[in-house]
């Protein structure tokens, strides 16, 4: 019997109310015969299967320009995928043209390329039956291609044209800008997108590259020529990396990429510092000085103070976010980062423990959805966040429960059983980081993109395992700060007294601007720029679940949505969708 | 070998693809078989289990479904299918309790008190008594134990989904712990305890808020659905149930639904991953073999005499209508037609029709977005369900600071594109494009084990899992003449429902008024 099974029993008892002592019955050691069903699942005997991540070096190739190509072959399904990622993103937007990086990336796919005008490019891609798309996120851009193996060559031709010779056809650019303007009109319809947008502003300041929102005035300054310029300057081979997977032959596919990208130059995207907005430059300074994110440089004390902000929104439910800034790792083997990883798992991880989930969903039935994370960035701090979907009458109580969990993990040493279970969850989930060929090549390509040594994966489990309760207590006290918690509520107005009872600080209403306001909406939450803003907190694979090479924070600004259809709007066999299926995620 | 078998179905599909690219790999021996590599086991009790080996995967995608969803609910008791799906995570006589025997007595007592509470003259202290019993029940519960056992074993994605035709329960678990899945799932099918009925109702209400009321246009679409199917139709209520019905649900409703619809001959299970198939077959017998086939008697949900006849009857009796609503969303128009249930022979043709209309180079995007510049987006959707189906076209008005296109113009444009499809049938290249896309989609379906597991469960609940294999093959055979024929049969302009959504002028809509 592994100790973990005992731990489960102990934890169940510890977390249920008194009188649970008989729960450990049945944890016997007796062997069961073949064909017998044991009385309790704890009596099942499992063999342990060791897992080692694949060796990155064996999958690594290089184009003559030095651009790495990671290839994970898998003939199981007749499909191939190719992703290209670049270290270019929203952070590279000029302050007066927010959205330029995203629009440029989106229009690579949408504006024609090489000898093909936009219509003919679309026609060629659709005729091959491939998926090919391009997009930008906060710090990365990329292109993603998937298709049947027999169309690999013509598909790569399209990919190369798109990356190297995009046309940014003005009519298509204009259409995309119109669509984007339309999206801006509707941007306050969905309370969740209001919450996400305003939360970033509240957390980082509205002018921070992570929080800047596209405004109509920015769009007015963006056109086809601006995209061509941006592409010329930023879409160079410098920092680029390919991830390939599926039903391919490694050498053949690398040769095919070499034929098309062998002449792609590193360009002159050298002067990033000069072109980046001020906030990003400050971020770069912060990185060099290695300052910790606490008491962030350049930010007045009151800007980091806690408080409650709310935005009125109709609807029976509200969305709530609670948190403050997270942590920036000092290195890829940073003891605080490992301890915070375990802390986050205990506090609100997806695994077995998740104190907030247990408390809010299981014990109090107050909320439908709860999610918590502690962001660990590598160039700038991520964010500590607790997200709740809750009925208005339960909102304050739910927030209060979450706050008390923050206090508890600071004030009380995590019991050994809980700590072990959290660590086990992390270690057990480790193989999933390499669960498919796509995630294998994407994971290693991401290493190249971030400058993360592949060795990170060979130390991951032992480092997690070595974290002690004292470590968790130490980082909890250092990096969780109840007095700096900010709360944002999007939902019906609630009694100010109730919000005040949380003790977070003053309560302020944020009034969203008009539909086409030229000024940033919600002036109340304005704060100084200067929050470092270079890296998304999440460790996103370069390619993977969403097929998004960039791990961006949303869909295409330039794209029509696919409501009621598949992502490409084409028909798929029937399946339950959000509209017709109702889910319950156990908690 | 399962991997090459997976290739086999695609080889057939690819045979229709054009000259582009290198020649196809020669079909190997396995191509002679037309399977997907899925092995089907049928137990003596009627339960079907689908097995697909995929070596090298770190997790086994596992799940099971009952072929009954909200559509088999009794009017007045809607929402019970979805409620059960929630309750099945609450444990069994073994899991989730510290002392089932004591708990059982209290559960019965709680139910008596609920009777009293709902009676014409409830005793004065009934609420207090309920409170006391519930407190004692809470002390006996081991809340969340089911999920805890899984997460402790390194399993992920524990989930349940209910729609109108089925409920399914899925999880991904490390191969070494697979027997835990057999234990826990057969246990909750064998001896579930619905111990949290009255606690779970508010959670369901929350979910309704999130899924319907908080979504722009959600309540309007729910009303449109209701009217589209008609009051008599089992698809007229949302899978989550009607709010007034939810509040009246009782333990007896839950238990009786479970007995009728979770018997072995209504169930399909699926396992995809890296395991020893021989061992899995043994566990299937050992664990699921103990489920009962259910009481003799009529099937709770008999098949209609013929899918063709049923579909024809549906469309004959359909009364066209138009519904005008407002929402905080883009102005939009939907045209919706009654069409065919899952498994109908015209299904691949309607898939191709949707393919012709959809996508970046599809007729709707070209016609409404690019050429006429009326719409922000336009798409079509073919949605066959177990008993009936629908085909819809949706267009959202353009915005961008300009005067939005009027809904009249938008509706006319959708109708014209449909008419144009009749007048100007697809040529070979246009058809081939759609078929090539379907080929890639078919491969994509096989790629992710969890997704494939879900698909197999859904197909089997709707009418048969072999649709996975048949779909790519049958769509390749569709001709332009087939397209003309189904347009004239199912997408008849006069027989459509219209939903028109105008944007509200920023006025707060009534909170829940009119919601049903």
Interface residues (C-beta under 8 A of the other chain):
Chain A: X4 X5 X7 X8 X11 X12 X15 X16 X17 X18 X19 X20 X21 X22 X23 X35 X37 X38 X39 X40 X41 X44 X46 X47 X48 X49 X51 X75 X76 X77 X78 X79 X119 X122 X123 X125 X126 X127 X128 X129 X130 X131 X146 X147 X148 X149 X150 X151 X152 X153 X154 X175 X177 X178 X179 X180 X181 X182 X183 X185 X186 X189 X190 X191 X216 X314 X315 X316 X317 X350 X351 X352 X358 X362 X363 X365 X367 X368 X369 X389 X390 X391 X421 X424 X425 X428 X429 X431 X432 X434 X435 X436 X516 X560 X561 X562 X563 X564 X565 X566 X568 X569 X570 X571 X572 X573 X574 X575 X576 X578 X579 X580 X581 X582 X583 X584 X585 X586 X587
Chain B: X2 X3 X6 X7 X10 X14 X17 X18 X20 X21 X22 X23 X24 X25 X54 X57 X58 X59 X82 X85 X86 X89 X94 X95 X98 X99 X138 X139 X140 X141 X142 X143 X144 X145 X146 X147 X148 X149 X150 X151 X152 X153 X154 X156 X158 X159 X160 X161 X162 X163 X164 X174 X175 X176 X177 X179 X180 X183 X184 X187 X199 X200 X202 X203 X206 X207 X209 X210 X211 X213 X214 X216 X221 X239 X240 X282 X286 X287 X290 X328 X329 X330 X342 X350 X351 X354 X355 X358 X359 X360 X361 X362 X364 X365 X369 X370 X373 X375 X376 X377 X378 X379 X380 X381 X382 X383 X384 X385 X392 X394 X396 X398 X399 X400 X401 X402 X429 X432 X433 X434 X436 X437 X438 X439 X440 X441 X443 X444 X445 X446 X447 X448 X454 X455 X458 X459 X462 X467 X471 X508 X509 X511 X512
